[in-house]
Amino acid sequence: MNSTTSAPQIYWYSQLRAQDIALVGGKNASLGEMYNQLHQTGIRVPNGFATSAQLFRDFLHQNQLEHPINTLLDAMKNGTATLTEAGEEIRELINHGEFTDDQERHILDAYHQLGLQVGQEGLAVAVRSSATAEDLPEASFAGQQESYLNIQGDQHVLDACKQCFASLYTDRAIVYRQEQGFPHQQVALSIGIQQMVESECAGVMFTLDTENGFPDVVMISGSWGLGESIVKGTVTPDKFMVYKPLLEQPGLCPIIEKVRGDKQKKMVFAHGEPSLSPTITIPTSVDERQYLVLTDDEILQLSRWAVLIENHYGRAMDIEWAKDSQTKQLCIVQARAETVEAQKSHDVLVNYQLDHTNAPILLEGASVGGAVANGKTYTVLSPDDIEQFPEGAILVTERTDPDWVPLMKKAAGIITDTGGPTSHAAIVSRELKVPAIVGTGVATQILPNGKPVTLSCAGGTIGQVYDGIVNFTTQRIDIKSLPSTRTQVMINAAMPDGIFHWWQLPCSGIGLTRIEFIISSQIGVHPMALLHPDKVTDPNVRKAIEQRYSSFTNPPDFFVDTLALGISKIAASQYPNPVIVRMSDFKSNEYRGLLGGTFFELHEENPMLGLRGASRYYHPSYREAFQLECQAIAAARHDKGFDNIIIMIPFCRTVDEADKVLEIMAQTGLQRGKNGLQVYVMCEIPSNVILAERFAERFDGFSIGSNDLTQLVLGIDRDSAELKPMFDARDDAVKRMIEHVITVAHSMGCKVGICGQAPSDHPEFAEFLVNCGIDSISLNPDSFAKGCQVIAQAEQSIHSED
């Protein structure tokens, strides 16, 4: 076709800035901004160029397409044509349109010039759609138009450009614009043609926690091959998390999460004859599934780039990255504003609590949405079956893509076989406020249609699918209405997975973290079995243990690294406020439940009063394992930078025992007082109270363990149902113990706190503690609001009496 309009415009990334959205769309404007403004920081962005939005308008005009497109859209609106019919016919019209000679020349000249710049004739490029209403802070439009990867050759580039034009009228894009209130005629399409990165691995990263809006982390997902496999949710990727405030501290490695995904497939270039579908998906190797896609240095480099991009744009960002398989260099291929969590108000914290239940867990996967939903399952393997899907059912599918959005809107919850927290299913579920559990592996195989289930995404990064309908309650905490208190109010932390859910609470830190929860849930192996695998004589148990540490050369490193990451994530949630980490307090029967535990543990008649706490740390049967715990703490404090960690020693019976434990800790790099290290002791044995002065000479603070202290003062088994009415921390004998230790500790310059529910459940007990001058009260997070009110009332009552 000969030219009938003014010459189209081509813009190189070097000519574009963020404000050029109307000119070249959101995606291309953002790429130009990064290419121009962030190159000097070391961020690599592959070069490319964009067609102008005006070229798209000219293309429609010269092919006389405006009127038939508007007619088809009106027919759909009036009900004389379906969405599918109208969209398909519009796309057909555009694909049969022709570029003018000038348009072809401008596009191909720029394509050839790009090839010359990188020294490659017939350069492979990514041809991406960039709409003028896209990647905006208030509306993402993510995934509404198409992109084409590994495009080579003049004709294939031109064909891909027309395919991008046509994708402005995919069914999903038409519906999305209608819902967002964008008139179709006011949205134009630019095409970005960018040097293609044949990636060894690729992925997505966010500059906040996408589940709860915690702003101080970078979340990275990665898998082998091209990044499309992550975005489309065809794989369960590796996950990494980095704590931003410590990134620029010299010598620190503030990585707080590393989770290996199964990565069973990868998308790669289909080398050979160029075509419009030049990628294939193939299985990954055993080694690729076994190892993480990024090294620590690469994780930190990407995180630093993410922070630079976030600071430049002044908002939370959603960024795509890739690692070139030839040069081994990392690069950024796209960045847009994060549009879900960044727009939420964090003045109200919503907490979901499942009723106590014995319902079995059918499946687990990555948790999305932080909520709970229940209903009957319905499996759908194609979006064509949207009409059959019952409103309010639980959608079960292999994965989703943008064509699934209308169906997803009808679901009460979503469960997928594949995908991670940055997959399409996860991103859209958050936007739709529909809880989802992704990457379960086998949901479509084991969940029949019509099965009642409950999805719980409220417990952290791992979500559970429960058998049956489980009742739940919803708690709304108005952060601004919480009263301030003179007494420090802290929270107890159990698991790293759910800790960021509570980041909004105005607490003074964490008063109790039990590392045995991390050991049992994330490690699952007795530490002595990792140190002495030869003593594990059962081949099945040994094989199970080997599978746990399979990506580690040295088995004990698995224990230290996993524990250090878990502790660090908890410490990050409150940094720089204090986080008190209690060393392991498993009893022998609980240790026996870990893999390999039966080969190292004694059988004790009364484990509650047996080899537990401090006595275990220097005992020959566990001393080496305690040193691994110390190494994990040292890694979290020294290597990762979380010097807000305070160590606490549980069940320390004698001062001689305290000296032995402190000596072992010092030998492992944890010397009290060095580098600001504080060490507390649990006050849960009468000897801790009677000899409080001598314990205070050895420790920086006491934490009252009211359950064990009540048990040992009153001589009542804390688990006895018959004696339960007598088991009460408010008993005068227990209160005298508490009052005495607070008085002595303060005289020696030591702090005293208490952990447990009693202060929030019993206002008079809170008043007693406040009256004694206790420094801190640590509560379970879901009791924080109530506890603050009770403590504030207690302080007010005491003040009134004075």
Order of alpha helices (4+ residues) and beta strands (2+ residues): beta-alpha-beta-alpha-alpha-alpha-alpha-beta-beta-alpha-alpha-beta-beta-beta-alpha-beta-beta-beta-beta-alpha-alpha-beta-beta-beta-beta-beta-beta-alpha-beta-alpha-beta-alpha-beta-beta-beta-beta-beta-alpha-alpha-alpha-alpha-beta-alpha-alpha-alpha-beta-alpha-beta-alpha-alpha-beta-alpha-alpha-beta-alpha-alpha-beta-alpha
